[in-house]
């Protein structure tokens, strides 16, 4: 018989991370077992921290093993059942409860999500282009990312464009993608990120220009508010469409699949309501013979959460992996991550396999950061000069299976 656990406290930690502020959550139990989660919402970090703390009124005194029941009740009793703040707050406390449960049972969280499907996850690199402005600079940085073993690279070549593209913006975007393709060759997949910035005609015409460069996907080509616009773009182009990082509930993905609006689903484990909800999105995708590749650009605990989903999901495609991060990432939340032949090995530690150094977190207090996407020359400035990998890199000629 398992020991009875009781949640006694909830704390949030807002940690400056240069591009944004990470928002971490920690639950404490009377028995001394703690659990962590992440609730990062870029540019709304203090708001989400308050939203998480409000859930503490319900959680204190509860048994953390009853994860799905508590999430259901907190969602029901919020009355306003959607939006990034509520859904992210639920994601974070769900992760912390699953972390506690895994530690108490001595198993990784992926065992609580259905068991292990794989022990390594193919990664695609994001952030590899930090500081690049010209096609030549993008090419040089792409070669460096490929040299680390990454076999898929994601990037937004559209500068500060919004809605439409001026002729020089179109030419520059094509030149950047051409330069990256020439630099890494056909064996590396190129994932074109649009950040929802274009209208339908611009998104369609741009995709048609890029088709000859064989992109793996075309991500969020139009704003997330209109599924009909997304479906129209998908119907008129020959590049697979990826979307979903700004969908906050499973029903939105169900509608997207019904409308044939996407090929690859990209739920964010931090924003869609949690790991269990992300698994439900994956099940929907599987019914439609699609895969998922979750949005995962935030902090170390979000990455740990996403890895647990990756390990336990048969139709998981690729893990979004920031190629480098702030120098203090390893101090705030120590990780044991290995990138081998372009794949991240799944940790087998109990729970999420990561913890939070509370004292260290307090050394990097909140600083405001603004969105860079529509500011000329700012889009690629997402990493400081001293950014570094937070994983070890090794190569093996012998791939391992399950």
C-alpha positions as CSV (number, residue, x, y, z in Angstrom):
1,X,0.0,0.0,0.0
2,X,1.4,3.4,-1.0
3,X,1.9,6.1,1.6
4,X,-0.7,8.9,1.7
5,X,0.7,12.2,0.5
6,X,-0.7,15.7,1.1
7,X,0.1,18.9,-0.7
8,X,1.2,21.5,1.9
9,X,2.5,24.4,-0.2
10,X,2.8,25.8,-3.7
11,X,5.5,28.3,-4.8
12,X,6.3,30.0,-8.1
13,X,9.7,31.2,-9.3
14,X,10.2,33.7,-12.1
15,X,13.7,33.5,-13.6
16,X,15.2,35.8,-16.2
17,X,16.3,33.8,-19.3
18,X,17.3,36.7,-21.7
19,X,14.6,36.0,-24.3
20,X,11.9,35.8,-21.7
21,X,11.5,34.8,-18.1
22,X,11.0,31.2,-17.1
23,X,8.1,30.6,-14.7
24,X,8.7,27.5,-12.5
25,X,6.2,25.9,-10.1
26,X,7.0,23.7,-7.1
27,X,4.6,21.7,-5.0
28,X,5.6,20.5,-1.5
29,X,4.1,17.6,0.5
30,X,4.0,16.8,4.2
31,X,6.2,13.8,3.5
32,X,9.0,15.8,2.0
33,X,8.5,14.7,-1.7
34,X,8.4,17.8,-4.0
35,X,7.4,18.1,-7.6
36,X,8.2,20.8,-10.3
37,X,6.4,22.1,-13.3
38,X,6.9,25.0,-15.8
39,X,4.4,27.7,-16.6
40,X,6.3,30.0,-18.9
41,X,4.2,32.4,-21.0
42,X,6.5,34.9,-22.8
43,X,5.8,38.5,-22.0
44,X,3.1,37.5,-19.5
45,X,5.3,35.9,-16.8
46,X,4.1,37.8,-13.8
47,X,0.5,37.3,-14.8
48,X,0.9,33.5,-15.1
49,X,2.7,33.3,-11.8
50,X,-0.3,34.9,-10.1
51,X,-2.6,32.5,-12.1
52,X,-0.7,29.5,-10.8
53,X,-0.7,30.7,-7.2
54,X,-4.5,31.1,-7.3
55,X,-4.8,27.4,-7.9
56,X,-3.1,26.8,-4.5
57,X,-6.3,27.6,-2.8
58,X,-7.7,24.4,-4.2
59,X,-4.6,22.2,-4.1
60,X,-3.5,22.7,-0.5
61,X,-4.5,19.6,1.5
62,X,-5.1,17.5,-1.5
63,X,-3.6,14.1,-2.5
64,X,-1.3,14.7,-5.4
65,X,-1.9,11.2,-6.8
66,X,-5.4,12.1,-7.9
67,X,-3.9,14.2,-10.8
68,X,-6.6,14.0,-13.5
69,X,-9.4,14.5,-10.9
70,X,-7.8,17.7,-9.6
71,X,-7.1,19.1,-13.1
72,X,-10.7,18.5,-14.1
73,X,-12.1,20.2,-11.0
74,X,-9.8,23.2,-11.3
75,X,-10.7,23.6,-15.0
76,X,-14.4,23.2,-14.2
77,X,-14.4,25.7,-11.4
78,X,-12.5,28.3,-13.2
79,X,-15.6,29.0,-15.2
80,X,-13.5,30.6,-17.9
81,X,-12.2,27.3,-19.3
82,X,-9.7,28.3,-22.0
83,X,-6.9,30.8,-22.7
84,X,-3.2,30.6,-22.3
85,X,-3.2,31.7,-18.6
86,X,-5.6,29.1,-17.2
87,X,-4.4,26.3,-19.4
88,X,-0.7,27.0,-18.7
89,X,-1.3,27.1,-14.9
90,X,-3.1,23.7,-15.1
91,X,-0.2,22.3,-17.1
92,X,2.4,23.4,-14.5
93,X,0.6,22.0,-11.5
94,X,-0.3,18.8,-13.3
95,X,3.4,18.3,-14.1
96,X,4.3,18.9,-10.5
97,X,1.8,16.3,-9.3
98,X,3.0,13.8,-11.8
99,X,6.6,14.5,-10.7
100,X,5.6,13.8,-7.1
101,X,3.7,10.6,-8.1
102,X,6.6,9.3,-10.2
103,X,9.1,9.9,-7.4
104,X,6.9,8.3,-4.8
105,X,6.5,5.2,-7.0
106,X,10.1,5.2,-8.1
107,X,9.3,5.4,-11.9
108,X,9.7,8.0,-14.6
109,X,6.6,10.0,-15.5
110,X,6.4,8.3,-18.9
111,X,5.4,5.1,-17.1
112,X,2.4,7.1,-15.8
113,X,1.6,8.2,-19.3
114,X,1.3,4.7,-20.8
115,X,4.9,3.4,-20.7
116,X,7.9,3.9,-22.9
117,X,7.7,3.8,-26.7
118,X,11.3,4.8,-27.3
119,X,14.5,5.6,-25.4
120,X,15.7,8.4,-27.7
121,X,13.9,11.1,-29.6
122,X,15.0,12.7,-32.8
123,X,15.6,16.4,-32.3
124,X,15.3,19.5,-34.5
125,X,17.3,22.6,-33.6
126,X,15.9,26.0,-32.9
127,X,17.9,29.0,-31.9
128,X,20.9,27.8,-34.0
129,X,20.6,31.0,-36.1
130,X,21.1,33.4,-33.1
131,X,22.5,36.7,-34.4
132,X,22.3,35.8,-38.1
133,X,21.1,38.6,-40.5
134,X,22.4,37.6,-43.9
135,X,22.1,34.4,-46.0
136,X,25.9,33.8,-45.5
137,X,25.5,34.1,-41.7
138,X,22.5,31.7,-41.7
139,X,24.6,29.3,-43.8
140,X,27.6,29.3,-41.5
141,X,25.4,28.8,-38.4
142,X,23.5,26.0,-40.1
143,X,26.7,24.1,-40.8
144,X,27.7,24.4,-37.1
145,X,24.3,23.0,-36.0
146,X,24.6,20.1,-38.4
147,X,28.1,19.4,-37.1
148,X,26.6,18.8,-33.6
149,X,24.4,16.1,-35.1
150,X,21.1,17.9,-35.7
151,X,19.4,16.6,-38.8
152,X,16.6,19.1,-38.8
153,X,16.7,22.9,-38.5
154,X,13.9,25.3,-37.8
155,X,14.1,29.0,-38.7
156,X,12.0,32.0,-39.6
157,X,13.5,33.8,-42.6
158,X,11.0,36.6,-42.8
159,X,12.6,39.3,-40.7
160,X,10.0,41.8,-39.4
161,X,7.4,41.2,-42.1
162,X,3.7,41.2,-41.2
163,X,0.7,40.2,-43.3
164,X,2.4,40.8,-46.6
165,X,5.9,40.7,-48.0
166,X,7.6,43.5,-49.9
167,X,9.7,42.3,-53.0
168,X,12.9,42.7,-51.1
169,X,11.6,40.7,-48.1
170,X,10.5,37.9,-50.4
171,X,13.9,37.8,-52.1
172,X,15.7,37.8,-48.8
173,X,13.6,35.0,-47.4
174,X,14.2,32.8,-50.4
175,X,17.9,33.6,-50.4
176,X,18.2,32.7,-46.7
177,X,16.5,29.3,-47.2
178,X,18.6,28.6,-50.4
179,X,21.8,29.4,-48.4
180,X,20.8,27.0,-45.6
181,X,19.9,24.3,-48.0
182,X,23.1,24.7,-49.9
183,X,25.1,24.6,-46.6
184,X,23.6,21.5,-45.1
185,X,22.6,19.5,-48.2
186,X,19.5,17.3,-48.7
187,X,20.1,15.1,-45.7
188,X,19.0,17.8,-43.2
189,X,15.3,18.7,-43.0
190,X,14.4,22.4,-43.1
191,X,11.4,23.5,-41.1
192,X,10.1,26.9,-42.2
193,X,8.7,28.9,-39.3
194,X,6.3,31.7,-40.2
195,X,5.0,32.7,-36.7
196,X,1.5,33.3,-38.0
197,X,2.7,36.5,-39.6
198,X,1.2,36.2,-43.2
199,X,-2.2,36.6,-44.8
200,X,-3.5,33.8,-47.0
201,X,-2.3,35.1,-50.4
202,X,1.2,35.9,-49.1
203,X,1.5,32.6,-47.3
204,X,0.5,30.6,-50.4
205,X,2.7,32.5,-52.8
206,X,5.7,32.2,-50.4
207,X,5.2,28.5,-50.0
208,X,5.1,28.0,-53.7
209,X,8.4,29.7,-54.1
210,X,10.0,27.6,-51.4
211,X,8.6,24.2,-52.5
212,X,11.6,23.5,-54.8
213,X,13.9,23.6,-51.6
214,X,11.9,20.7,-50.2
215,X,11.0,22.0,-46.7
216,X,9.9,19.4,-44.2
217,X,7.1,21.6,-43.0
218,X,5.6,25.1,-43.2
219,X,4.8,26.2,-39.6
220,X,1.9,28.4,-38.6
221,X,1.7,30.3,-41.9
222,X,-1.3,32.4,-40.9
223,X,-2.6,33.7,-37.6
224,X,-4.0,31.0,-35.2
225,X,-7.4,32.6,-34.9
226,X,-8.7,31.2,-38.2
227,X,-8.8,27.5,-38.9
228,X,-10.5,28.2,-42.3
229,X,-7.6,30.4,-43.3
230,X,-5.1,27.6,-42.2
231,X,-7.1,25.0,-44.1
232,X,-7.1,27.2,-47.3
233,X,-3.4,27.5,-47.2
234,X,-2.9,23.8,-46.6
235,X,-5.2,23.0,-49.5
236,X,-3.3,25.3,-51.9
237,X,0.3,24.3,-51.2
238,X,2.4,21.2,-51.4
239,X,4.4,21.6,-48.2
240,X,3.1,19.9,-45.1
241,X,1.5,22.4,-42.7
242,X,2.4,22.3,-39.0
243,X,0.4,24.3,-36.4
244,X,-1.0,24.3,-32.9
245,X,1.4,26.0,-30.5
246,X,-1.3,28.6,-29.9
247,X,-4.2,26.1,-29.5
248,X,-5.1,25.8,-25.8
249,X,-7.4,22.8,-25.7
250,X,-7.9,19.4,-27.3
251,X,-11.2,20.5,-29.0
252,X,-9.3,23.1,-31.1
253,X,-7.1,20.3,-32.5
254,X,-10.2,18.2,-33.1
255,X,-11.7,21.0,-35.2
256,X,-8.4,21.5,-37.0
257,X,-8.2,17.9,-38.0
258,X,-11.9,17.9,-39.0
259,X,-11.2,20.9,-41.3
260,X,-8.1,19.3,-42.7
261,X,-6.2,22.3,-41.6
262,X,-2.9,20.7,-40.6
263,X,-0.5,17.8,-41.2
264,X,1.6,17.9,-38.0
265,X,0.1,18.9,-34.7
266,X,2.2,21.1,-32.4
267,X,0.6,21.2,-28.9
268,X,2.7,23.0,-26.3
269,X,2.9,20.8,-23.2
270,X,3.0,24.0,-21.1
271,X,0.0,25.6,-22.7
272,X,-2.4,22.9,-23.8
273,X,-3.4,21.9,-20.3
274,X,-0.6,19.5,-19.5
275,X,1.0,16.2,-20.5
276,X,-2.2,14.2,-20.3
277,X,-3.9,16.7,-22.6
278,X,-1.0,16.5,-25.0
279,X,-1.4,12.7,-25.1
280,X,-5.0,13.2,-26.0
281,X,-4.0,15.5,-28.9
282,X,-1.6,12.7,-30.0
283,X,-4.4,10.2,-29.9
284,X,-6.5,12.4,-32.1
285,X,-3.6,12.8,-34.5
286,X,-3.1,9.1,-34.6
287,X,-6.8,8.6,-35.6
288,X,-6.1,10.9,-38.6
289,X,-2.8,9.2,-39.4
290,X,-0.8,12.3,-38.3
291,X,2.1,12.8,-36.0
292,X,2.8,15.4,-33.3
293,X,5.9,17.5,-32.8
294,X,5.2,19.7,-29.7
295,X,6.2,23.3,-29.4
296,X,9.1,23.3,-26.9
297,X,11.2,26.5,-26.9
298,X,11.0,27.4,-23.3
299,X,12.9,26.4,-20.1
300,X,14.4,23.2,-18.8
301,X,11.4,21.9,-16.9
302,X,9.2,22.3,-20.0
303,X,11.8,20.3,-21.9
304,X,11.7,17.6,-19.3
305,X,7.9,17.5,-19.5
306,X,8.0,17.3,-23.3
307,X,10.5,14.4,-23.1
308,X,8.2,12.4,-21.0
309,X,5.4,12.8,-23.6
310,X,7.9,12.0,-26.4
311,X,9.0,8.8,-24.7
312,X,5.5,7.5,-24.3
313,X,3.8,8.6,-27.6
314,X,4.0,6.3,-30.6
315,X,3.3,9.0,-33.2
316,X,5.8,11.6,-31.7
317,X,7.9,12.9,-34.6
318,X,10.6,15.3,-33.4
319,X,11.6,17.2,-30.3
320,X,12.0,20.9,-30.6
321,X,15.4,21.6,-29.0
322,X,16.9,25.0,-28.4
323,X,20.5,24.6,-29.5
324,X,21.9,26.8,-26.7
325,X,20.7,28.6,-23.7
326,X,21.7,31.1,-21.0
327,X,24.8,30.1,-19.0
328,X,22.8,29.7,-15.8
329,X,20.3,27.2,-17.1
330,X,22.4,24.3,-15.6
331,X,22.6,26.0,-12.3
332,X,18.9,26.8,-11.9
333,X,17.6,23.4,-13.0
334,X,20.4,20.8,-13.3
335,X,19.8,18.4,-16.2
336,X,21.4,15.2,-17.4
337,X,20.8,15.4,-21.1
338,X,22.7,13.7,-23.9
339,X,22.4,14.5,-27.6
340,X,23.6,11.4,-29.5
341,X,23.5,11.4,-33.3
342,X,20.9,14.1,-33.4
343,X,18.6,12.4,-30.8
344,X,18.1,13.2,-27.2
345,X,18.3,10.3,-24.8
346,X,15.3,9.9,-22.5
347,X,16.3,10.1,-18.8
348,X,15.2,7.2,-16.7
349,X,15.1,9.0,-13.3
350,X,12.0,8.8,-11.2
351,X,9.5,11.6,-11.9
352,X,10.4,14.2,-14.4
353,X,14.1,13.7,-13.8
354,X,14.8,17.3,-13.0
355,X,14.8,19.6,-10.0
356,X,14.9,23.3,-9.2
357,X,17.6,25.0,-7.2
358,X,15.4,27.6,-5.4
359,X,18.3,29.7,-4.1
360,X,19.9,29.9,-7.5
361,X,16.6,30.8,-9.2
362,X,16.3,33.8,-6.9
363,X,19.7,35.1,-8.3
364,X,18.1,35.8,-11.7
365,X,15.0,37.9,-10.9
366,X,12.4,39.0,-13.4
367,X,13.3,41.4,-16.2
368,X,10.8,42.6,-18.8
369,X,11.3,41.4,-22.4
370,X,9.3,42.4,-25.4
371,X,8.4,40.4,-28.5
372,X,11.0,40.6,-31.2
373,X,9.1,39.2,-34.2
374,X,8.1,42.4,-35.8
375,X,11.1,44.6,-35.0
376,X,13.6,45.1,-37.7
377,X,16.8,43.1,-37.1
378,X,15.7,41.8,-33.7
379,X,14.1,38.4,-34.6
380,X,17.3,36.4,-34.4
381,X,18.6,38.1,-31.3
382,X,17.2,35.4,-28.9
383,X,20.5,34.3,-27.2
384,X,23.2,36.2,-25.3
385,X,26.8,36.1,-26.5
386,X,27.7,33.6,-23.8
387,X,24.9,31.2,-24.6
388,X,26.0,27.5,-24.5
389,X,24.7,24.0,-25.0
390,X,23.0,22.5,-21.9
391,X,23.5,18.9,-23.0
392,X,26.5,16.8,-23.8
393,X,27.1,15.7,-27.3
394,X,28.3,12.3,-28.4
395,X,28.2,10.1,-31.5
396,X,27.6,6.4,-31.8
397,X,27.7,4.1,-34.8
398,X,25.2,1.7,-33.1
399,X,21.7,3.1,-32.8
400,X,19.7,1.7,-29.9
401,X,16.0,0.7,-30.0
402,X,13.4,0.5,-27.4
